[in-house]
Every structure is written in structure tokens, then in C-alpha cells.
Amino acid sequence: MELTGLAGGFYKVSEWMMRIVYVNFLWIFFTLIGCVILGIMPATIAMFTLIRRWYRKEEFPTFQTYWQVYKREFITGNKFGIIFGIALYLLYFNLQYLSTISGNYHTIMLFGFSLASLIFIIFLLYFFPVYVHFELSFRQYFRQTLMLGLINFHMVVVMVIVLTILYFLFMSVPGLAPFFTIGLPAFFIMAMAQLSFKYMEKKNRKSHEKISVSNA
């Protein structure tokens, strides 16, 4: 029998909290299995895959599914990880370089650094939801991620604000970190990305309807 009212709401909240905690520990465990550096990307892809399926109200074996996705995406995930790692290193290098220059050149370099940092943040926030939602070629994932992030830039702003709040919350209450520090932000990011996907699908559907009407 399905619970309703206050009891039903409490049960749903408890269920989602347990999912967040569980997937948080799965991410830590599988990241360590990959010696951290090689484990981060496939573990994160597997985590977002589970979260997406939960949002779609699918029934599946959690641990088995996580392990299957982790194995399947280990190579491809780390290919993307290398690209993200290089981008992060270049941003860090340019940040250090900015401290050594001044004048107009500093202003120009600062603008370029800020723009590159913004693009990198968009990729970080939207890449994993896009990767687990669409089946695209290696290059298309980058284009699709950037396009969605720019079209839904207001979502990016909301994500950054909420993630900043969560960061200070975890810093203020360190005891929450082992249970929620990865899973909770991932659930939030996926929820916002799902809204972006629905908006895009709705917009595409309207465009197709207009084309059909004009051709009638």
C-alpha cells in the first residue's frame, strides 16, 4: 500500500536521502578502486547514470548497475578525464601567469582567463548529465554540452549559487561531508539538467510543429 499525506512525504524524503548517501559511498569506493585519478571519471559517470534512472522512476539493481557502467565507461571516461585535466592545468598555469604581468596585457589576459573559466565551469556542470542522457560521438558531447549550458545560462548561475551554498554548509558541518558531499550536488545538478533537457525537447517539438503547419 502506497503511503500518502505526511507519512508518504516523509517516506519519499527518507528514500531520496538514503539514495544520496548510498551513491555517495559508491562514488568514494569506486574512485578508490581506480586509484583516485583513474577512478573519478567512470565513478562519476556511473553515479549520474543511476541518478538519471532514479529520476525516471526506473527499477534496477543499484550496485550491479553502478559496477556495469563503471566497467563500460572506464576507458572512454578517462579519455574525457585527460582532456578535463589538461584544461584545468592550463587554467591554473594562466592564473599563475596573470600574477606576473600588469597593464593592458594583464587586462586582456584576465578577460581571456575569465571567459575560459566560465566555459570550463559550464562543461563541468553539464557534461555528465549530457553524457548519460544522450548517445553522441566523442566530439559531439563537447558541442552539445556547451550549447545546452549557453542556452540555459540562467540554470548555470543557479547551479553555481546552490553549489557554493552547499560548499559552505559542508565546511561548516564537516560531519556531513562523508555522506553528502558528492551525492547531493550530483542530484541537484542532474535535476537542473533534466529541466534543461525538457525545455530543449519542448522547444524542438514546437519548431517541428511549426514546420509541419507551414508545409501543410
C-alpha positions, -999 to 999 in steps of 0.1 A, spaced: 0 0 0 14 34 -10 17 59 18 0 93 13 0 126 31 27 135 57 37 99 61 41 95 23 61 127 21 84 116 49 89 82 33 99 98 -1 123 122 16 139 94 35 142 73 4 159 100 -15 182 107 14 192 71 15 199 71 -22 221 102 -18 241 86 10 244 53 -8 256 67 -41 280 90 -22 297 59 -7 296 41 -41 314 70 -57 341 71 -30 346 33 -31 348 31 -69 370 62 -72 395 45 -48 393 13 -68 406 33 -98 434 47 -77 415 80 -75 429 96 -107 416 68 -130 385 62 -109 370 97 -108 355 99 -143 340 64 -146 327 66 -110 311 100 -117 295 87 -150 281 57 -131 267 80 -104 249 103 -128 236 72 -147 219 59 -115 206 94 -106 191 98 -141 174 64 -139 160 72 -104 146 105 -117 129 85 -145 114 62 -118 132 31 -132 137 0 -111 171 -16 -113 198 -33 -90 218 -3 -78 252 -18 -71 252 -41 -101 242 -13 -124 269 10 -110 295 -16 -114 285 -24 -150 285 13 -160 318 18 -142 335 -10 -162 319 0 -195 329 37 -192 363 32 -177 383 38 -209 361 65 -225 355 83 -192 393 86 -187 397 99 -222 374 128 -213 392 130 -180 426 136 -197 410 165 -216 395 180 -185 428 176 -167 447 194 -194 421 222 -194 424 225 -156 462 226 -158 461 253 -185 437 274 -164 460 270 -133 491 279 -154 474 310 -168 462 321 -133 498 319 -121 510 338 -152 485 366 -145 502 374 -112 534 382 -130 521 407 -156 504 441 -154 489 469 -176 468 464 -207 482 430 -213 470 419 -179 435 432 -187 434 412 -219 447 381 -204 423 384 -174 394 387 -198 406 356 -217 411 337 -185 376 346 -172 360 335 -204 379 302 -204 370 296 -168 333 302 -175 333 277 -203 351 252 -181 325 256 -154 297 251 -179 314 219 -191 318 206 -155 282 213 -147 266 199 -178 290 173 -192 279 143 -170 242 149 -174 246 153 -212 268 122 -213 244 99 -196 213 113 -213 224 114 -250 242 90 -273 266 111 -293 301 109 -308 331 119 -288 333 154 -303 295 159 -302 295 157 -264 316 188 -262 294 208 -286 261 196 -270 273 204 -235 284 239 -244 252 246 -264 230 235 -235 250 254 -210 248 287 -230 211 283 -239 203 276 -202 229 300 -187 204 310 -160 205 274 -149 243 276 -147 240 306 -124 215 289 -101 238 258 -100 268 278 -91 249 297 -63 235 265 -48 267 246 -50 285 275 -33 259 274 -5 265 236 -2 302 241 -1 300 265 29 275 241 45 299 212 43 327 234 55 306 245 85 294 210 93 323 186 83 303 156 96 280 158 66 309 155 40 313 117 40 276 113 34 265 141 11 295 160 -3 294 143 -38 259 127 -40 239 158 -30 255 182 -55 251 155 -82 214 150 -75 209 188 -77 229 192 -109 210 163 -126 177 178 -115 186 211 -131 199 194 -162 167 175 -166 148 208 -166 171 220 -194 166 188 -214 128 191 -211 129 227 -222 151 218 -252 128 190 -262 97 212 -258 113 239 -279 123 213 -306 88 199 -306 73 234 -312 97 240 -340 87 208 -357 50 216 -353 56 250 -369 74 234 -398 46 208 -402 20 236 -403 39 257 -428 43 227 -451 6 217 -449 
